[in-house]
């Protein structure tokens, strides 16, 4: 037997018609052709038979009491277990809308009564051939997929050691990039060491959440960590957005710098924009009693020394008077304000809006004129 032709002996057909004579006639025609035939005289019985003995194909009458053929077909197509069974409608209804309805509910063919024996057999054989071809295609696809899987497994076996090494390298690089600036990581990978470096011009920002200590006393440690993680994750996004370098977090304080380890001419503007964005971002968070957070921000610019120190749990850090003054700008600022030094004001006053605060005493520096950064012009 040709493998591309359906086996009539293995094909089971369910005939559904409320007229016993039609059922007997169709059963005789199909049985003589070698098909296995089951019968149902109404829609409910047809659905039960399909569940118990799933057929290869269904010949379904349209006009039946209680449940017509369209309704039976809709129920069959709605179930994943029976949706793939092909349905050929047989009906005395010959209007084009009746045929359209049959195809809309999921039928694959439509035979008009009274029918010719040969027509029924040819249409049944055609549908079974299509079904058989689809099954062959599915089997061939599975065989091809199995071959592809075997080839992939062989390739993976050959490359396993190399892949494991590559993954480990990526994890190592990712970990280093979460700890150190990319430029420092590249130097370490090249064996160039991590000596401290002086930067003649850099800008440092400190941000501290106001009254966070009292909030921490009212919530659980887990809630505290989750809250800080949400806030600082947003700050991390802003740091990346403005091309800056996050230095560290200490408690509820966040430190970021611009102009290092790769120098850039616009580091003051980048830090100023970062500060304004932090003010906007913190307004989206609320305390445990539903009040918005407030934050103090301090900024200063000047020379710094930066580098990695230690041999364990090392980190990239900054030192120098610029760092100390930036920290003082934050700690001696006011909630909701960005306090900057005259050095910041002098270089940005033509592009940003400032309000003079006046002279304040800075530990180790004496009197210093400071300004509030209010926004862009």
Secondary structure, DSSP 8 states (H G I E B T S, - for coil): --TTS--TTT-EEEEE-S-HHHHHHHHHHHHHTT-EEEEESSHHHHHHHHHHS--SEEEEES--SSS-HHHHHHHHHHSTTTTTSEEEEEES---HHHHHHHHHTT-SEEEESS--HHHHHHHHHHHHHHHHHHHHHHHHHHHHHHHHHHHHHHHHHHHHHHHHHHHHHHHHHHHHHHHS-HHHHHHHHTT-----EEEEEEEEEEEEETTHHHHHTTS-HHHHHHHHHHHHHHHHHHHHHTT-EEEEEETTEEEEEES-SS--TTHHHHHHHHHHHHHHHHTT-B-TTS-B--EEEEEEEEEEEEEEE-SSS-EEEEESHHHHHHHHHHHTS-TT-EEEEHHHHHHHTTTEEEEEEEEEEETTTEEEEEEEEEEE-
